[in-house]
Amino acid sequence: MKALIIVDLQNDFLPGGALPVPHGDEVIPLANELRQRFELVLATQDWHPPNHGSFAANHKGKKPGDRIILDGIEQIL
């Protein structure tokens, strides 16, 4: 059996969302077309609890797009 895996295709990453990806909405027609060709379609959704370290609001004086070191790795908030 072949499966289609759709990763993080969600409103938050589309134009107007909390973390928009430029032109992210342009993949929706392709995803809808492809899913018709597969018997099994799996979709993931990115999610973090409100106190997660990836949110700028959880770092005093930081704003979205700022860079921090989190657990020894540079991250973009």
C-alpha positions as CSV (number, residue, x, y, z in Angstrom):
1,M,0.0,0.0,0.0
2,K,1.3,3.5,-0.9
3,A,0.6,6.4,1.4
4,L,0.7,10.1,1.0
5,I,2.1,12.0,4.0
6,I,1.2,15.7,4.2
7,V,3.4,17.6,6.7
8,D,2.2,20.7,8.5
9,L,-0.2,21.9,5.8
10,Q,-2.2,24.1,8.2
11,N,-3.7,27.6,8.5
12,D,-1.0,28.9,10.8
13,F,1.6,28.5,8.0
14,L,-0.6,30.1,5.3
15,P,-0.9,33.8,4.4
16,G,-2.8,35.5,7.2
17,G,-1.7,32.8,9.7
18,A,0.4,33.1,12.8
19,L,3.6,32.0,11.1
20,P,2.9,32.5,7.4
21,V,5.1,30.9,4.7
22,P,5.2,33.0,1.6
23,H,2.9,31.5,-1.1
24,G,2.2,28.5,1.3
25,D,-1.4,28.4,0.0
26,E,-0.2,27.6,-3.5
27,V,0.4,23.9,-2.5
28,I,-3.2,23.3,-1.5
29,P,-4.5,22.5,-5.0
30,L,-1.6,20.1,-5.5
31,A,-2.2,18.4,-2.1
32,N,-5.9,18.0,-2.9
33,E,-5.1,16.5,-6.3
34,L,-2.5,14.1,-4.9
35,R,-4.6,12.9,-2.0
36,Q,-7.1,11.5,-4.5
37,R,-4.5,9.1,-5.8
38,F,-3.7,7.4,-2.5
39,E,-5.6,4.9,-0.5
40,L,-4.0,6.1,2.7
41,V,-3.4,9.8,3.5
42,L,-1.7,10.9,6.7
43,A,-1.5,14.5,7.8
44,T,0.7,16.0,10.6
45,Q,0.0,19.1,12.5
46,D,2.6,21.3,14.2
47,W,1.7,22.1,17.7
48,H,3.3,23.5,20.9
49,P,2.0,24.1,24.4
50,P,1.6,27.8,25.3
51,N,4.8,27.9,27.4
52,H,7.0,26.3,24.6
53,G,10.5,27.9,24.2
54,S,9.9,28.5,20.5
55,F,7.4,31.4,21.2
56,A,8.9,34.9,21.4
57,A,6.4,35.8,24.1
58,N,8.2,33.4,26.4
59,H,11.5,35.3,26.1
60,K,11.6,38.7,27.7
61,G,12.3,41.5,25.1
62,K,12.2,39.1,22.1
63,K,9.8,39.3,19.1
64,P,9.0,36.9,16.3
65,G,12.0,36.6,13.9
66,D,14.6,37.2,16.7
67,R,17.3,34.6,17.1
68,I,18.1,32.9,20.4
69,I,20.1,30.0,21.6
70,L,17.8,27.2,22.9
71,D,19.3,24.1,24.3
72,G,22.6,25.0,22.6
73,I,21.1,25.4,19.2
74,E,20.3,28.7,17.4
75,Q,16.6,29.1,16.9
76,I,14.5,31.7,15.1
77,L,11.5,32.7,17.2
